[in-house]
Amino acid sequence: MRILSEEQLATVLAGVGGVPRVVVSGNFATPSLALGVLDKALPRYRLFALNAQPGMPDRDGVTLETPFVGAGMRGRAGLRYFPSRLSLVPHLLKQTLPPDIALVHTSAPVGGTVSLGTEVNILPAAIEAVRARGGLVIAQVNPNMPYTYGDAVLTCDEVDYAIEADEPLASPAPRAISDVSREIGNRVAALVDDGATLQLGIGAVPDAVLAALTARRGLMVWSEMFSDGVLGLERAGALDTDSPLTASFVFGTAELYGFVDRNPRVRLLRTEKTNDPGLIARQRSLVSINSALQVDLFAQANASRVRGTIYSGFGGQTDFVVGALHSPGGRAVIALPSWHPKANVSTVVPRLTGPVTSFQHSYIVSEQGTAAIWGRDSADQAQQILDNVAHPDARDELRDAGRDLGFPLH
């Protein structure tokens, strides 16, 4: 790893020909200084990131690519969305979308190594694909990036060039837990027993679930990601201290970043491991808790699109739904409010009009109640969703539409 100035790095990048594909750390770990240098040095390139946050380059010559759309790419003209289970994204990078540059955000060097810190995810696969093609691995080295273990650790020899930047890590805006989210969280928490293994997605509902689980004991974490809610479980004594906290990335407050720094209980693994349904299925009583934008009377969930336009993507939901159903004592839960206040529409619809993100769940939960799905026939599933998940103002219309679809609803 050779440390360069910004000017020297710009000179190196200016020598890259064609229209290179650049894989950059996403979520809240984007190396903003290094990305700014790259953006000025390359007139045209393709930028690939997961859950990109605001601040992504937005100009002619930059093509944005992702299998999971974040706020920094959502609604952008020309966005290339690649539908994919998150567990398969590394295969995309090694087969059909080979990268030329990996731009990562790392800790300061320690003993000839650096750590990818809060964002492991697809980056090890991207680095391997870049090195196999003779491309460039570039790091923004930051003393504020936590040093995490597992697949986060790289030898300095795996990085070609680096620039130094002493800047605080980004954090998501704080979210207040609404009364609706709190009620959903309590209902989902009732499905989680002592000793269960948790997987939680992103959003207010998963945060509310964690807040409702502080009285549990012996909980474990095997998840795509985790945030500050896990700190609450730690402080409450709810976690099994003999088991590692396993995830692929984390984001949250400075307190969370301090917690994961050099913490041997935190193990950040590459996506191919955390999201492998076979490995998920080996975890004890894994409860997969994910959100959706809509569900229908066929017990299908849409977590990807709003009125036909891509909003996010599959993420890890499909991986964990399958894995949880095969876990001994596992459960796959979809949680969502029954009514969308901004759009003023029911989140339960007769039949999804767009692509289905996931299906065959154990339970669907809203603030109205809990619908038991697994092991019920299709008519009973529809009745459960109508009675226990749908908003009362939507039930008459849903009942009539469900009967037209062949469900004997009452």
TORMI-778182 format. One record per residue (C-alpha): x, y, z; residue in one letter; residue number from 1. Coordinates in steps of 0.02 Angstrom, whole numbers, plus 50000, padded with zeros to 5 digits. Example, Ala and Ser with C-alpha at 12.3 -4.5 7.8 and 13.67 -1.06 7.14 Angstrom:
! TORMI-778182
+-------+-------+-------+------+-----+
|    c1 |    c2 |    c3 | type | seq |
+-------+-------+-------+------+-----+
| 50615 | 49775 | 50390 |    A |   1 |
| 50684 | 49947 | 50357 |    S |   2 |
+-------+-------+-------+------+-----+
! end
This chain:
! TORMI-778182
+-------+-------+-------+------+-----+
|    c1 |    c2 |    c3 | type | seq |
+-------+-------+-------+------+-----+
| 50000 | 50000 | 50000 |    M |   1 |
| 50075 | 50164 | 49943 |    R |   2 |
| 50013 | 50323 | 50027 |    I |   3 |
| 49983 | 50462 | 49900 |    L |   4 |
| 49929 | 50642 | 49908 |    S |   5 |
| 49764 | 50689 | 49827 |    E |   6 |
| 49859 | 50762 | 49679 |    E |   7 |
| 49961 | 50603 | 49657 |    Q |   8 |
| 49806 | 50494 | 49666 |    L |   9 |
| 49721 | 50604 | 49535 |    A |  10 |
| 49869 | 50577 | 49420 |    T |  11 |
| 49859 | 50389 | 49442 |    V |  12 |
| 49673 | 50387 | 49406 |    L |  13 |
| 49690 | 50500 | 49255 |    A |  14 |
| 49788 | 50358 | 49174 |    G |  15 |
| 49641 | 50238 | 49184 |    V |  16 |
| 49568 | 50218 | 49010 |    G |  17 |
| 49395 | 50179 | 48945 |    G |  18 |
| 49241 | 50188 | 49054 |    V |  19 |
| 49293 | 50094 | 49211 |    P |  20 |
| 49173 | 50018 | 49334 |    R |  21 |
| 49208 | 50078 | 49511 |    V |  22 |
| 49141 | 49982 | 49662 |    V |  23 |
| 49135 | 50098 | 49813 |    V |  24 |
| 49092 | 50068 | 49996 |    S |  25 |
| 48908 | 50104 | 50021 |    G |  26 |
| 48788 | 50132 | 50165 |    N |  27 |
| 48870 | 50256 | 50284 |    F |  28 |
| 49050 | 50208 | 50245 |    A |  29 |
| 49075 | 50295 | 50078 |    T |  30 |
| 49252 | 50367 | 50066 |    P |  31 |
| 49195 | 50541 | 50015 |    S |  32 |
| 49368 | 50621 | 49996 |    L |  33 |
| 49436 | 50482 | 49886 |    A |  34 |
| 49275 | 50475 | 49785 |    L |  35 |
| 49287 | 50662 | 49754 |    G |  36 |
| 49465 | 50643 | 49689 |    V |  37 |
| 49409 | 50501 | 49574 |    L |  38 |
| 49260 | 50599 | 49511 |    D |  39 |
| 49371 | 50744 | 49457 |    K |  40 |
| 49501 | 50631 | 49378 |    A |  41 |
| 49386 | 50520 | 49273 |    L |  42 |
| 49275 | 50603 | 49142 |    P |  43 |
| 49167 | 50447 | 49124 |    R |  44 |
| 49143 | 50297 | 49237 |    Y |  45 |
| 49014 | 50177 | 49309 |    R |  46 |
| 48987 | 50189 | 49498 |    L |  47 |
| 48923 | 50034 | 49589 |    F |  48 |
| 48868 | 50049 | 49771 |    A |  49 |
| 48744 | 49970 | 49892 |    L |  50 |
| 48621 | 50081 | 49983 |    N |  51 |
| 48712 | 50238 | 49927 |    A |  52 |
| 48680 | 50390 | 50035 |    Q |  53 |
| 48665 | 50572 | 49980 |    P |  54 |
| 48823 | 50645 | 49907 |    G |  55 |
| 48848 | 50524 | 49763 |    M |  56 |
| 48915 | 50610 | 49605 |    P |  57 |
| 48774 | 50676 | 49497 |    D |  58 |
| 48836 | 50733 | 49328 |    R |  59 |
| 48847 | 50683 | 49146 |    D |  60 |
| 48975 | 50546 | 49122 |    G |  61 |
| 48933 | 50453 | 49283 |    V |  62 |
| 48821 | 50300 | 49268 |    T |  63 |
| 48753 | 50241 | 49434 |    L |  64 |
| 48731 | 50054 | 49461 |    E |  65 |
| 48660 | 49956 | 49607 |    T |  66 |
| 48560 | 49803 | 49662 |    P |  67 |
| 48497 | 49899 | 49814 |    F |  68 |
| 48445 | 50081 | 49793 |    V |  69 |
| 48483 | 50204 | 49931 |    G |  70 |
| 48436 | 50387 | 49950 |    A |  71 |
| 48592 | 50441 | 49854 |    G |  72 |
| 48535 | 50352 | 49695 |    M |  73 |
| 48346 | 50345 | 49713 |    R |  74 |
| 48256 | 50433 | 49570 |    G |  75 |
| 48414 | 50470 | 49472 |    R |  76 |
| 48395 | 50475 | 49284 |    A |  77 |
| 48488 | 50333 | 49199 |    G |  78 |
| 48506 | 50229 | 49357 |    L |  79 |
| 48545 | 50048 | 49315 |    R |  80 |
| 48456 | 49936 | 49441 |    Y |  81 |
| 48509 | 49753 | 49442 |    F |  82 |
| 48381 | 49643 | 49531 |    P |  83 |
| 48476 | 49519 | 49638 |    S |  84 |
| 48475 | 49431 | 49803 |    R |  85 |
| 48613 | 49510 | 49904 |    L |  86 |
| 48697 | 49341 | 49927 |    S |  87 |
| 48720 | 49333 | 49737 |    L |  88 |
| 48790 | 49508 | 49710 |    V |  89 |
| 48970 | 49447 | 49730 |    P |  90 |
| 48936 | 49329 | 49584 |    H |  91 |
| 48875 | 49478 | 49482 |    L |  92 |
| 49041 | 49565 | 49512 |    L |  93 |
| 49143 | 49412 | 49467 |    K |  94 |
| 49042 | 49363 | 49314 |    Q |  95 |
| 48935 | 49493 | 49226 |    T |  96 |
| 48985 | 49661 | 49305 |    L |  97 |
| 49174 | 49650 | 49328 |    P |  98 |
| 49246 | 49803 | 49416 |    P |  99 |
| 49406 | 49894 | 49369 |    D | 100 |
| 49427 | 49994 | 49530 |    I | 101 |
| 49381 | 49957 | 49710 |    A | 102 |
| 49370 | 50114 | 49817 |    L | 103 |
| 49358 | 50071 | 50001 |    V | 104 |
| 49358 | 50159 | 50169 |    H | 105 |
| 49475 | 50078 | 50296 |    T | 106 |
| 49547 | 50097 | 50468 |    S | 107 |
| 49724 | 50156 | 50497 |    A | 108 |
| 49854 | 50017 | 50473 |    P | 109 |
| 49885 | 49899 | 50618 |    V | 110 |
| 50024 | 49770 | 50607 |    G | 111 |
| 50028 | 49770 | 50417 |    G | 112 |
| 49839 | 49760 | 50401 |    T | 113 |
| 49692 | 49877 | 50382 |    V | 114 |
| 49508 | 49843 | 50418 |    S | 115 |
| 49357 | 49880 | 50311 |    L | 116 |
| 49278 | 49933 | 50474 |    G | 117 |
| 49091 | 49959 | 50468 |    T | 118 |
| 49065 | 49899 | 50288 |    E | 119 |
| 49122 | 49726 | 50233 |    V | 120 |
| 48972 | 49670 | 50131 |    N | 121 |
| 49018 | 49641 | 49947 |    I | 122 |
| 49186 | 49728 | 49959 |    L | 123 |
| 49298 | 49574 | 49980 |    P | 124 |
| 49222 | 49500 | 49822 |    A | 125 |
| 49246 | 49666 | 49731 |    A | 126 |
| 49428 | 49676 | 49785 |    I | 127 |
| 49460 | 49499 | 49726 |    E | 128 |
| 49377 | 49533 | 49559 |    A | 129 |
| 49478 | 49692 | 49535 |    V | 130 |
| 49643 | 49608 | 49577 |    R | 131 |
| 49603 | 49464 | 49459 |    A | 132 |
| 49582 | 49591 | 49318 |    R | 133 |
| 49739 | 49689 | 49361 |    G | 134 |
| 49638 | 49839 | 49416 |    G | 135 |
| 49664 | 49960 | 49560 |    L | 136 |
| 49619 | 49941 | 49744 |    V | 137 |
| 49618 | 50112 | 49824 |    I | 138 |
| 49587 | 50149 | 50008 |    A | 139 |
| 49540 | 50303 | 50104 |    Q | 140 |
| 49630 | 50273 | 50268 |    V | 141 |
| 49540 | 50354 | 50414 |    N | 142 |
| 49589 | 50343 | 50598 |    P | 143 |
| 49403 | 50362 | 50642 |    N | 144 |
| 49355 | 50202 | 50552 |    M | 145 |
| 49337 | 50061 | 50680 |    P | 146 |
| 49451 | 49912 | 50665 |    Y | 147 |
| 49335 | 49763 | 50652 |    T | 148 |
| 49376 | 49578 | 50633 |    Y | 149 |
| 49322 | 49433 | 50524 |    G | 150 |
| 49325 | 49462 | 50337 |    D | 151 |
| 49351 | 49649 | 50367 |    A | 152 |
| 49539 | 49627 | 50385 |    V | 153 |
| 49650 | 49657 | 50233 |    L | 154 |
| 49838 | 49649 | 50221 |    T | 155 |
| 49913 | 49812 | 50164 |    C | 156 |
| 49982 | 49719 | 50013 |    D | 157 |
| 49804 | 49698 | 49949 |    E | 158 |
| 49787 | 49887 | 49930 |    V | 159 |
| 49879 | 49974 | 49788 |    D | 160 |
| 49860 | 50156 | 49839 |    Y | 161 |
| 49788 | 50252 | 49985 |    A | 162 |
| 49754 | 50430 | 50037 |    I | 163 |
| 49737 | 50485 | 50216 |    E | 164 |
| 49582 | 50573 | 50282 |    A | 165 |
| 49540 | 50615 | 50462 |    D | 166 |
| 49351 | 50637 | 50452 |    E | 167 |
| 49207 | 50577 | 50562 |    P | 168 |
| 49102 | 50432 | 50501 |    L | 169 |
| 48928 | 50471 | 50437 |    A | 170 |
| 48777 | 50418 | 50539 |    S | 171 |
| 48594 | 50400 | 50492 |    P | 172 |
| 48475 | 50536 | 50549 |    A | 173 |
| 48396 | 50489 | 50716 |    P | 174 |
| 48223 | 50412 | 50700 |    R | 175 |
| 48090 | 50430 | 50833 |    A | 176 |
| 47990 | 50272 | 50862 |    I | 177 |
| 47808 | 50313 | 50823 |    S | 178 |
| 47661 | 50239 | 50917 |    D | 179 |
| 47622 | 50129 | 50766 |    V | 180 |
| 47801 | 50065 | 50754 |    S | 181 |
| 47805 | 50034 | 50942 |    R | 182 |
| 47646 | 49929 | 50933 |    E | 183 |
| 47716 | 49830 | 50787 |    I | 184 |
| 47878 | 49807 | 50881 |    G | 185 |
| 47787 | 49738 | 51032 |    N | 186 |
| 47688 | 49616 | 50925 |    R | 187 |
| 47844 | 49554 | 50835 |    V | 188 |
| 47940 | 49539 | 50998 |    A | 189 |
| 47805 | 49419 | 51060 |    A | 190 |
| 47863 | 49299 | 50924 |    L | 191 |
| 48044 | 49300 | 50986 |    V | 192 |
| 48088 | 49177 | 51125 |    D | 193 |
| 48237 | 49177 | 51242 |    D | 194 |
| 48390 | 49106 | 51154 |    G | 195 |
| 48331 | 49155 | 50980 |    A | 196 |
| 48448 | 49218 | 50844 |    T | 197 |
| 48400 | 49385 | 50769 |    L | 198 |
| 48407 | 49454 | 50593 |    Q | 199 |
| 48337 | 49627 | 50571 |    L | 200 |
| 48325 | 49740 | 50420 |    G | 201 |
| 48333 | 49929 | 50408 |    I | 202 |
| 48198 | 50046 | 50471 |    G | 203 |
| 48090 | 50108 | 50613 |    A | 204 |
| 48002 | 49942 | 50639 |    V | 205 |
| 48161 | 49838 | 50665 |    P | 206 |
| 48221 | 49973 | 50786 |    D | 207 |
| 48058 | 49959 | 50881 |    A | 208 |
| 48073 | 49770 | 50889 |    V | 209 |
| 48245 | 49780 | 50969 |    L | 210 |
| 48181 | 49907 | 51095 |    A | 211 |
| 48045 | 49783 | 51144 |    A | 212 |
| 48166 | 49637 | 51171 |    L | 213 |
| 48269 | 49700 | 51317 |    T | 214 |
| 48187 | 49578 | 51439 |    A | 215 |
| 48240 | 49426 | 51337 |    R | 216 |
| 48395 | 49327 | 51381 |    R | 217 |
| 48523 | 49229 | 51281 |    G | 218 |
| 48487 | 49317 | 51115 |    L | 219 |
| 48610 | 49298 | 50972 |    M | 220 |
| 48635 | 49400 | 50813 |    V | 221 |
| 48664 | 49332 | 50638 |    W | 222 |
| 48611 | 49471 | 50523 |    S | 223 |
| 48651 | 49564 | 50365 |    E | 224 |
| 48674 | 49719 | 50472 |    M | 225 |
| 48642 | 49790 | 50644 |    F | 226 |
| 48631 | 49963 | 50719 |    S | 227 |
| 48615 | 50047 | 50889 |    D | 228 |
| 48469 | 49938 | 50943 |    G | 229 |
| 48595 | 49800 | 50979 |    V | 230 |
| 48680 | 49915 | 51105 |    L | 231 |
| 48516 | 49924 | 51200 |    G | 232 |
| 48510 | 49734 | 51207 |    L | 233 |
| 48691 | 49731 | 51265 |    E | 234 |
| 48659 | 49855 | 51405 |    R | 235 |
| 48503 | 49760 | 51459 |    A | 236 |
| 48596 | 49595 | 51471 |    G | 237 |
| 48487 | 49518 | 51336 |    A | 238 |
| 48630 | 49453 | 51228 |    L | 239 |
| 48722 | 49288 | 51242 |    D | 240 |
| 48897 | 49352 | 51283 |    T | 241 |
| 48976 | 49188 | 51229 |    D | 242 |
| 48913 | 49206 | 51050 |    S | 243 |
| 48984 | 49326 | 50920 |    P | 244 |
| 48879 | 49465 | 50845 |    L | 245 |
| 48887 | 49419 | 50662 |    T | 246 |
| 48842 | 49539 | 50522 |    A | 247 |
| 48906 | 49605 | 50356 |    S | 248 |
| 48897 | 49790 | 50395 |    F | 249 |
| 48845 | 49909 | 50533 |    V | 250 |
| 48794 | 50090 | 50543 |    F | 251 |
| 48733 | 50202 | 50680 |    G | 252 |
| 48797 | 50327 | 50807 |    T | 253 |
| 48974 | 50363 | 50864 |    A | 254 |
| 48935 | 50256 | 51016 |    E | 255 |
| 48902 | 50105 | 50904 |    L | 256 |
| 49063 | 50136 | 50808 |    Y | 257 |
| 49158 | 50141 | 50972 |    G | 258 |
| 49074 | 49978 | 51026 |    F | 259 |
| 49127 | 49881 | 50871 |    V | 260 |
| 49306 | 49949 | 50868 |    D | 261 |
| 49426 | 49807 | 50911 |    R | 262 |
| 49283 | 49711 | 50990 |    N | 263 |
| 49320 | 49524 | 50976 |    P | 264 |
| 49134 | 49484 | 50996 |    R | 265 |
| 49092 | 49576 | 50835 |    V | 266 |
| 49125 | 49475 | 50678 |    R | 267 |
| 49093 | 49558 | 50510 |    L | 268 |
| 49088 | 49433 | 50369 |    L | 269 |
| 49072 | 49446 | 50181 |    R | 270 |
| 48898 | 49438 | 50108 |    T | 271 |
| 48921 | 49264 | 50036 |    E | 272 |
| 48928 | 49201 | 50215 |    K | 273 |
| 48804 | 49307 | 50312 |    T | 274 |
| 48671 | 49293 | 50177 |    N | 275 |
| 48698 | 49111 | 50128 |    D | 276 |
| 48528 | 49028 | 50162 |    P | 277 |
| 48619 | 48867 | 50207 |    G | 278 |
| 48723 | 48952 | 50341 |    L | 279 |
| 48573 | 49051 | 50403 |    I | 280 |
| 48477 | 48887 | 50421 |    A | 281 |
| 48612 | 48820 | 50539 |    R | 282 |
| 48579 | 48959 | 50666 |    Q | 283 |
| 48470 | 48913 | 50815 |    R | 284 |
| 48291 | 48980 | 50811 |    S | 285 |
| 48332 | 49116 | 50686 |    L | 286 |
| 48195 | 49247 | 50679 |    V | 287 |
| 48205 | 49349 | 50519 |    S | 288 |
| 48119 | 49518 | 50540 |    I | 289 |
| 48099 | 49623 | 50384 |    N | 290 |
| 47989 | 49765 | 50323 |    S | 291 |
| 47885 | 49784 | 50167 |    A | 292 |
| 47800 | 49921 | 50070 |    L | 293 |
| 47648 | 49813 | 50032 |    Q | 294 |
| 47579 | 49640 | 50062 |    V | 295 |
| 47434 | 49556 | 49973 |    D | 296 |
| 47302 | 49425 | 50011 |    L | 297 |
| 47414 | 49293 | 49934 |    F | 298 |
| 47539 | 49328 | 50076 |    A | 299 |
| 47664 | 49402 | 49955 |    Q | 300 |
| 47773 | 49551 | 50003 |    A | 301 |
| 47836 | 49697 | 49899 |    N | 302 |
| 47988 | 49782 | 49975 |    A | 303 |
| 48060 | 49847 | 49812 |    S | 304 |
| 47946 | 49960 | 49710 |    R | 305 |
| 47825 | 50105 | 49733 |    V | 306 |
| 47698 | 50127 | 49592 |    R | 307 |
| 47812 | 50030 | 49476 |    G | 308 |
| 47968 | 50133 | 49512 |    T | 309 |
| 48114 | 50052 | 49601 |    I | 310 |
| 48127 | 50110 | 49782 |    Y | 311 |
| 48257 | 49993 | 49858 |    S | 312 |
| 48277 | 49813 | 49801 |    G | 313 |
| 48278 | 49635 | 49865 |    F | 314 |
| 48420 | 49665 | 49988 |    G | 315 |
| 48443 | 49516 | 50100 |    G | 316 |
| 48258 | 49486 | 50130 |    Q | 317 |
| 48242 | 49337 | 50014 |    T | 318 |
| 48401 | 49257 | 50082 |    D | 319 |
| 48344 | 49269 | 50262 |    F | 320 |
| 48163 | 49219 | 50234 |    V | 321 |
| 48222 | 49055 | 50157 |    V | 322 |
| 48358 | 49028 | 50287 |    G | 323 |
| 48243 | 49064 | 50434 |    A | 324 |
| 48111 | 48941 | 50375 |    L | 325 |
| 48244 | 48804 | 50374 |    H | 326 |
| 48320 | 48854 | 50542 |    S | 327 |
| 48269 | 48738 | 50688 |    P | 328 |
| 48132 | 48838 | 50774 |    G | 329 |
| 48156 | 48981 | 50651 |    G | 330 |
| 48025 | 49106 | 50594 |    R | 331 |
| 48015 | 49228 | 50449 |    A | 332 |
| 47919 | 49385 | 50495 |    V | 333 |
| 47862 | 49529 | 50383 |    I | 334 |
| 47814 | 49684 | 50481 |    A | 335 |
| 47732 | 49842 | 50414 |    L | 336 |
| 47605 | 49975 | 50463 |    P | 337 |
| 47430 | 49939 | 50398 |    S | 338 |
| 47410 | 50113 | 50323 |    W | 339 |
| 47530 | 50226 | 50228 |    H | 340 |
| 47495 | 50400 | 50301 |    P | 341 |
| 47583 | 50502 | 50166 |    K | 342 |
| 47500 | 50413 | 50020 |    A | 343 |
| 47340 | 50387 | 50124 |    N | 344 |
| 47321 | 50210 | 50061 |    V | 345 |
| 47313 | 50036 | 50134 |    S | 346 |
| 47475 | 49939 | 50133 |    T | 347 |
| 47374 | 49779 | 50115 |    V | 348 |
| 47313 | 49759 | 49935 |    V | 349 |
| 47212 | 49620 | 49853 |    P | 350 |
| 47354 | 49570 | 49738 |    R | 351 |
| 47523 | 49650 | 49707 |    L | 352 |
| 47532 | 49735 | 49538 |    T | 353 |
| 47723 | 49736 | 49532 |    G | 354 |
| 47863 | 49612 | 49562 |    P | 355 |
| 47857 | 49507 | 49721 |    V | 356 |
| 48006 | 49525 | 49837 |    T | 357 |
| 47970 | 49377 | 49951 |    S | 358 |
| 47833 | 49253 | 49996 |    F | 359 |
| 47794 | 49104 | 50109 |    Q | 360 |
| 47826 | 49191 | 50275 |    H | 361 |
| 47789 | 49126 | 50448 |    S | 362 |
| 47696 | 49282 | 50505 |    Y | 363 |
| 47643 | 49452 | 50440 |    I | 364 |
| 47624 | 49585 | 50574 |    V | 365 |
| 47551 | 49760 | 50579 |    S | 366 |
| 47493 | 49870 | 50722 |    E | 367 |
| 47322 | 49788 | 50699 |    Q | 368 |
| 47381 | 49614 | 50742 |    G | 369 |
| 47476 | 49458 | 50688 |    T | 370 |
| 47429 | 49346 | 50542 |    A | 371 |
| 47491 | 49166 | 50553 |    A | 372 |
| 47541 | 49114 | 50377 |    I | 373 |
| 47649 | 48959 | 50378 |    W | 374 |
| 47552 | 48797 | 50382 |    G | 375 |
| 47385 | 48878 | 50336 |    R | 376 |
| 47294 | 48849 | 50173 |    D | 377 |
| 47283 | 48996 | 50054 |    S | 378 |
| 47105 | 49041 | 50104 |    A | 379 |
| 47150 | 49045 | 50288 |    D | 380 |
| 47305 | 49149 | 50250 |    Q | 381 |
| 47199 | 49278 | 50161 |    A | 382 |
| 47073 | 49282 | 50303 |    Q | 383 |
| 47213 | 49303 | 50431 |    Q | 384 |
| 47285 | 49450 | 50334 |    I | 385 |
| 47114 | 49531 | 50313 |    L | 386 |
| 47067 | 49512 | 50497 |    D | 387 |
| 47235 | 49542 | 50581 |    N | 388 |
| 47345 | 49648 | 50469 |    V | 389 |
| 47233 | 49760 | 50362 |    A | 390 |
| 47173 | 49928 | 50425 |    H | 391 |
| 46987 | 49925 | 50472 |    P | 392 |
| 46951 | 50060 | 50342 |    D | 393 |
| 47016 | 49946 | 50204 |    A | 394 |
| 46936 | 49782 | 50254 |    R | 395 |
| 46769 | 49794 | 50164 |    D | 396 |
| 46851 | 49837 | 49998 |    E | 397 |
| 46984 | 49702 | 50023 |    L | 398 |
| 46848 | 49574 | 50065 |    R | 399 |
| 46754 | 49610 | 49904 |    D | 400 |
| 46912 | 49608 | 49799 |    A | 401 |
| 46971 | 49448 | 49885 |    G | 402 |
| 46808 | 49361 | 49843 |    R | 403 |
| 46832 | 49411 | 49660 |    D | 404 |
| 47003 | 49327 | 49671 |    L | 405 |
| 46921 | 49166 | 49732 |    G | 406 |
| 46948 | 49179 | 49919 |    F | 407 |
| 46794 | 49132 | 50025 |    P | 408 |
| 46818 | 49279 | 50141 |    L | 409 |
| 46693 | 49322 | 50277 |    H | 410 |
+-------+-------+-------+------+-----+
! end
